[in-house]
Each structure stands twice: as structure tokens, then as C-alpha cells.
Amino acid sequence: MSYLRFTHPLNSVLLNAGLLHIALLIIFAAVAMFDHRQVLSINLWVKPIKFALSIAIYCFTWAWIITYLPSLTIQQNFAWFTAGALLFEMVAIASQAALGKQSHFNVSTPYSSVLFALMGVAIVMQTLFALYVGILFFKVMPGALSPAMLWAIRLGIITACIFAFQGGYMGSKLSHTVGATDGGTGLPVLNWSRTAGDLRVAHFVGLHALQIIPLFVALLGISSAAPVIWFSIGYFLLTSALFYQALLGRPLL
């Protein structure tokens, strides 16, 4: 209820998309209890579970953000396109897991190659749409949103989009590990490499700027723009440093 009060009004399309992925997360977790097959040394349902959670959080966040954009047409177009693109990615990931295969970086067969390429196209298009919306927010004036929250949304979207495109670099390498092959010893839950550089660290931290920067404003009760801008600059530099560390082949821990 606290979440709903904070985010009201919510875009119903993205809210329902988020709830759908929470339901999928529960289903994948239940299946993982009985299906013990592995991909890259971890249960093959771990990836669908993580993506279902990530997509749910993304949809819930945008369900709140997009309602502050004045154009109802753009609101609905963005909501439907985002829900569709992310559901396609989720189906692709889950279907490959069910077949016992990798979804990302898998070009072992024509089908897997085409599916991976289509996933990339869908996510690039959705990210470009999100970036466009982020640019539109620079035309939105403070009102329902404080100057601090408005800047948090603007810079959260821009930062998240920049590091979303980092996924394209991983795709070009067909790997997320630098200095070793994918699938080595990883951190608990996140599975980030403990022996080599892992490009997923900066990708993860950068994407969640969309939540963390607005939360910085909300939790600290900030009302002016300056602290948000400085925090966002620091966040961007930290995430960039994590990316550089991975490129050097150094693990996070």
C-alpha cells in the first residue's frame, strides 16, 4: 500500500506486466525445485528467475514514471511496446531454458542465432524509446514532481539507457566475462565472476539507476536539484569505474 500511495497513479499496462512477471518468477522457482539441469554450472532456471524479477521491477518503476509525461499517446505507446518487448525477451529466455540451452550469446544453431538477434533488436528498440522518453522529461516542468524528483527521473533514465547499451558490447563479444570463459566460480545469487572481469556488474548497477536515483530523493526527502545532479554524476562515475575494472579482467571481489 505504501508503494501504491507513493506511485499513484500507475500505468495499468505496465503494472499488469510487472505482476505477470512476478507470477512467472514464482512458476520458474517452483520448476527449479524439480528440474536440476544446469547451464554454465548453475541451475538453468536461475536466469529466467532473475530476469523475471528484473523485468517486474523495471515495469513497476515505469508504471509510475510514465504517468508524469503529459502526452497520453506516448504514455500508452511506450507502455504497450515495453510490455511486449520484455515479454518477448522473457519467453525467449524461458523457452531456451526449457530446452536446456543458453538464451544469450547462443549462436550454436540457426534457431538460437535468430532468437538471440531478435532479443537484441527488441531490447535496443525499447531502450531507444526509453531514451526518447527521458529526453522528453527535460521539457516537463516541476509541478506534481519536485525539481529534485524530476531531475532524478531524467538522470535515472539517461544513466540506465547508457548502461543498457553496454549489453550490446557483451553481445558483440558473445560473452560477459573478460579474462576467462563464462561459467566459472561466481558470487552467490548474482553469479558474477570471482576470478575474472564481469561486464554484468556495471550493466546491473547502471540499469538500476532508474530506481536508485529516485529512491535517493524519496528516502532523504530532497527537494532541490543540485544534490541529485551531484549524486547522479557520482553514480555514473562509479558505474563507469566498474565497467573499466571488468575490461581489465578484474573481478568485483
C-alpha positions in Angstrom: 0.0 0.0 0.0 2.9 2.3 0.7 4.2 1.7 -2.7 0.9 2.3 -4.4 0.4 5.6 -2.5 3.9 6.7 -3.5 3.5 5.9 -7.2 -0.2 6.7 -7.7 -1.4 7.0 -10.5 0.1 3.9 -12.1 0.0 2.9 -15.8 -2.2 -0.2 -15.8 -0.4 -1.9 -18.8 3.0 -1.8 -17.1 1.6 -2.6 -13.7 0.0 -5.7 -15.1 3.1 -6.6 -17.0 5.1 -6.4 -13.7 2.5 -8.6 -11.9 2.7 -11.1 -14.7 6.5 -11.4 -14.3 6.1 -11.8 -10.6 3.8 -14.7 -11.3 6.3 -16.1 -13.8 9.1 -15.8 -11.2 7.1 -18.0 -8.8 6.4 -20.5 -11.6 10.1 -20.7 -12.6 11.2 -21.0 -8.9 8.7 -23.9 -8.5 10.0 -25.6 -11.6 13.6 -25.2 -10.5 12.9 -27.3 -7.4 12.3 -30.3 -9.6 14.4 -29.6 -12.7 18.1 -29.7 -11.7 19.6 -29.4 -15.2 22.5 -26.9 -15.4 23.8 -24.4 -17.9 27.3 -22.9 -17.2 27.4 -24.7 -13.8 24.2 -23.2 -12.4 20.5 -24.4 -12.5 19.2 -23.4 -15.9 16.1 -21.8 -14.3 18.2 -19.3 -12.3 18.5 -16.9 -15.3 14.7 -16.9 -16.0 14.1 -16.2 -12.3 16.5 -13.3 -12.2 15.2 -11.8 -15.5 11.6 -12.1 -14.3 12.4 -10.2 -11.1 14.4 -7.6 -13.0 11.7 -7.1 -15.6 9.0 -6.8 -12.9 11.0 -4.1 -11.1 11.5 -2.3 -14.4 7.8 -2.4 -15.3 6.7 -1.2 -11.8 9.2 1.7 -12.0 8.0 2.8 -15.4 4.3 2.3 -14.4 4.9 5.3 -12.1 7.4 7.3 -14.2 5.5 7.4 -17.4 2.3 8.8 -15.9 4.1 12.2 -15.4 4.7 12.6 -19.1 2.0 14.9 -20.4 1.3 13.1 -23.7 -1.2 10.2 -23.1 -0.4 8.8 -26.6 3.3 8.5 -25.8 2.4 7.0 -22.4 0.3 4.2 -23.9 2.6 3.6 -26.8 5.6 3.3 -24.6 3.7 1.1 -22.1 2.5 -1.4 -24.7 5.8 -1.5 -26.6 7.8 -2.0 -23.4 5.4 -4.7 -22.1 5.6 -6.5 -25.4 9.3 -6.3 -25.9 10.1 -7.5 -22.4 7.5 -10.3 -22.6 9.2 -11.5 -25.8 12.6 -11.5 -24.1 11.2 -13.4 -21.1 9.6 -16.0 -23.4 12.8 -16.4 -25.3 14.9 -16.9 -22.2 12.4 -19.3 -20.6 11.9 -21.3 -23.7 15.6 -21.8 -24.2 16.0 -22.8 -20.6 13.2 -25.4 -21.0 15.3 -26.8 -23.9 18.4 -26.9 -21.7 20.1 -24.1 -23.8 21.6 -20.7 -23.2 19.5 -17.8 -24.4 22.1 -15.1 -24.6 25.3 -15.4 -26.7 24.0 -18.7 -28.2 24.7 -18.9 -31.9 25.1 -22.7 -31.9 22.2 -23.3 -34.2 20.3 -21.1 -36.8 17.3 -21.0 -34.5 19.3 -19.9 -31.4 21.2 -17.3 -33.5 18.0 -15.8 -34.9 16.3 -15.8 -31.4 19.3 -14.1 -29.9 19.4 -11.5 -32.6 15.7 -10.8 -32.2 16.1 -10.4 -28.5 18.8 -7.8 -29.2 16.7 -5.9 -31.7 13.7 -5.8 -29.2 15.8 -4.5 -26.3 17.7 -1.9 -28.4 14.4 -0.6 -29.7 12.9 -0.5 -26.2 16.0 1.3 -24.9 15.9 3.9 -27.7 12.2 4.5 -26.8 13.1 4.9 -23.2 15.9 7.3 -24.0 13.5 9.3 -26.1 11.1 9.5 -23.2 14.0 10.5 -20.9 14.7 13.4 -23.3 11.1 14.4 -23.3 11.3 14.7 -19.5 13.6 17.6 -19.9 10.6 19.5 -21.2 8.5 18.6 -18.2 8.3 21.4 -15.6 8.2 20.9 -11.8 4.6 20.6 -10.5 3.4 17.2 -9.4 7.0 16.3 -9.2 9.5 18.3 -7.2 12.6 19.7 -9.0 14.7 17.0 -7.2 12.5 14.1 -8.3 12.2 15.4 -11.8 16.0 15.5 -12.2 16.2 12.1 -10.5 13.9 10.7 -13.2 15.7 12.5 -16.1 19.2 11.3 -15.0 18.0 7.9 -13.9 16.6 7.2 -17.3 19.6 8.5 -19.2 22.1 6.6 -17.0 20.0 3.4 -17.2 19.9 3.7 -21.0 23.6 4.3 -21.4 24.4 1.1 -19.5 21.7 -0.8 -21.1 23.5 -0.3 -24.4 26.6 -1.9 -22.7 24.7 -5.1 -23.3 25.4 -4.6 -27.0 29.1 -4.8 -26.2 28.6 -8.1 -24.4 26.6 -9.3 -27.3 29.3 -8.5 -29.7 31.8 -10.5 -27.6 29.3 -13.3 -27.1 30.5 -13.3 -23.5 30.1 -11.3 -20.3 33.4 -12.4 -18.8 36.8 -10.8 -19.5 39.9 -12.8 -19.0 38.2 -16.2 -18.7 35.3 -18.1 -20.2 31.7 -17.7 -18.9 30.6 -20.1 -16.2 33.4 -20.0 -13.7 33.2 -19.5 -9.9 30.7 -16.7 -9.1 29.3 -14.7 -6.3 26.3 -16.2 -4.5 22.9 -15.4 -6.2 24.3 -12.9 -8.7 26.9 -15.3 -10.1 29.3 -12.5 -11.0 32.8 -13.9 -11.7 35.1 -14.2 -8.7 38.2 -14.9 -10.9 37.9 -12.5 -13.9 36.2 -9.3 -15.1 32.5 -9.5 -15.4 30.7 -6.9 -17.6 27.4 -7.7 -16.0 28.3 -5.8 -12.8 28.3 -2.4 -14.5 25.3 -3.4 -16.6 23.3 -4.3 -13.5 24.3 -1.2 -11.4 23.8 1.1 -14.4 20.3 -0.2 -15.2 19.2 0.2 -11.6 20.0 3.9 -11.7 16.3 4.1 -12.7 15.3 3.1 -9.2 18.3 4.1 -7.1 18.4 7.8 -8.0 14.7 8.4 -7.4 14.9 6.4 -4.1 17.9 8.7 -3.1 15.5 11.6 -3.4 12.5 10.0 -1.8 14.3 8.4 1.2 16.3 11.5 2.1 13.4 13.9 1.4 15.5 16.0 -1.0 13.7 18.9 -2.7 16.3 20.8 -4.7 18.0 19.7 -7.9 21.7 20.2 -7.0 22.2 17.3 -4.6 20.5 14.9 -7.1 22.7 16.1 -10.0 25.9 15.6 -8.0 24.7 12.2 -6.7 23.9 11.1 -10.3 27.3 12.2 -11.5 28.9 10.2 -8.8 26.7 7.2 -9.6 27.6 7.4 -13.2 31.4 7.6 -12.4 31.1 4.6 -10.1 29.3 2.5 -12.7 31.9 3.6 -15.3 34.7 2.5 -12.9 33.0 -0.9 -12.5 32.9 -1.2 -16.3 36.6 -0.3 -16.6 37.5 -2.7 -13.9 35.8 -5.5 -15.8 37.5 -4.6 -19.0 40.8 -5.0 -17.1 39.8 -8.6 -16.3 39.5 -7.9 -12.6 36.6 -9.4 -10.5 34.5 -7.2 -8.3 35.6 -9.1 -5.2 
